[in-house]
Amino acid sequence: MPYLALVLFLPWFLLLGALFWLFPRQPRGRWRWRFDLAALLAAFALGFAGMQWGYALGLADAGTGPIWKQVLATLVAYGAFLAALLAAVALRAYWLGRKASS
């Protein structure tokens, strides 16, 4: 039942993904569209993998209650998603800065 974390955070992931996709508004080219799509897919995949891993960590600890498996899965998924998006924002800012200076 690790998918509860995904269901609970999917609206927030969609909101963060939409903000990543929409801003900054310019420049919009084919490379930027592909990069943003790849970054969002990678962030979602890492969040999903983190959710699975966090839930498995919660299962391994027999002393925790049933809710803590979900809490740990959610925290790890959220951290992995944010880390991937922050890395993509930094790469995109670097690329846009290089493109503007040349």
C-alpha positions as CSV (number, residue, x, y, z in Angstrom):
1,M,0.0,0.0,0.0
2,P,2.8,2.5,-0.6
3,Y,0.8,4.2,-3.3
4,L,-1.2,6.2,-0.8
5,A,1.8,8.6,-0.6
6,L,1.6,9.1,-4.4
7,V,-2.2,9.7,-4.3
8,L,-1.8,12.2,-1.5
9,F,1.0,14.2,-3.1
10,L,0.0,13.9,-6.7
11,P,-1.9,17.3,-6.7
12,W,1.2,19.0,-5.2
13,F,3.5,17.3,-7.7
14,L,1.3,18.4,-10.5
15,L,1.3,22.0,-9.2
16,L,5.0,22.1,-8.8
17,G,5.4,20.5,-12.3
18,A,3.1,23.1,-13.8
19,L,5.1,25.9,-12.3
20,F,8.3,24.4,-13.5
21,W,6.8,24.0,-17.0
22,L,5.3,27.5,-17.2
23,F,8.1,29.7,-15.8
24,P,10.1,31.4,-17.2
25,R,7.9,32.0,-20.1
26,Q,10.6,32.7,-22.6
27,P,12.6,31.4,-24.5
28,R,10.4,28.5,-25.7
29,G,12.0,26.3,-28.2
30,R,12.0,22.6,-29.1
31,W,15.1,22.0,-26.9
32,R,13.4,23.7,-23.9
33,W,10.2,21.7,-24.4
34,R,12.1,18.4,-24.5
35,F,14.3,19.3,-21.6
36,D,11.3,20.3,-19.4
37,L,9.4,17.1,-20.3
38,A,12.4,14.9,-19.6
39,A,13.0,16.7,-16.3
40,L,9.4,16.3,-15.2
41,L,9.3,12.6,-16.2
42,A,12.6,12.0,-14.3
43,A,11.3,13.9,-11.2
44,F,8.1,11.8,-11.2
45,A,10.1,8.6,-11.7
46,L,12.5,9.5,-8.9
47,G,9.6,10.4,-6.6
48,F,7.9,7.1,-7.4
49,A,11.1,5.1,-6.7
50,G,11.7,7.1,-3.5
51,M,8.1,6.3,-2.4
52,Q,8.8,2.6,-2.9
53,W,12.1,2.7,-1.1
54,G,10.7,4.8,1.8
55,Y,7.8,2.3,2.2
56,A,10.3,-0.6,2.2
57,L,12.3,1.1,4.9
58,G,9.2,1.5,7.0
59,L,8.3,-2.1,6.6
60,A,11.8,-3.2,7.7
61,D,11.4,-1.5,11.0
62,A,9.0,-3.7,13.0
63,G,8.7,-1.1,15.9
64,T,6.9,1.5,13.8
65,G,3.1,1.9,13.6
66,P,1.2,1.5,10.3
67,I,1.0,5.2,9.6
68,W,4.8,5.8,9.7
69,K,5.3,3.6,6.7
70,Q,3.2,6.0,4.7
71,V,4.8,9.1,6.3
72,L,8.3,7.9,5.4
73,A,7.2,6.9,1.9
74,T,5.7,10.4,1.4
75,L,8.8,12.2,2.8
76,V,11.2,10.3,0.6
77,A,9.0,10.7,-2.5
78,Y,8.7,14.4,-1.9
79,G,12.4,14.8,-1.3
80,A,13.4,12.9,-4.4
81,F,10.9,14.9,-6.5
82,L,12.1,18.2,-5.2
83,A,15.7,17.3,-5.6
84,A,15.1,16.3,-9.3
85,L,13.2,19.5,-10.0
86,L,15.8,21.7,-8.3
87,A,18.6,20.1,-10.3
88,A,16.5,20.7,-13.5
89,V,15.9,24.4,-12.5
90,A,19.6,24.9,-12.0
91,L,20.6,23.2,-15.3
92,R,17.9,25.2,-17.2
93,A,19.0,28.5,-15.6
94,Y,22.6,27.7,-16.5
95,W,21.6,26.9,-20.1
96,L,19.4,30.0,-20.4
97,G,22.2,32.2,-19.0
98,R,24.7,30.8,-21.5
99,K,22.3,31.2,-24.4
100,A,21.6,34.8,-23.4
101,S,25.3,35.7,-23.2
102,S,26.1,34.3,-26.6
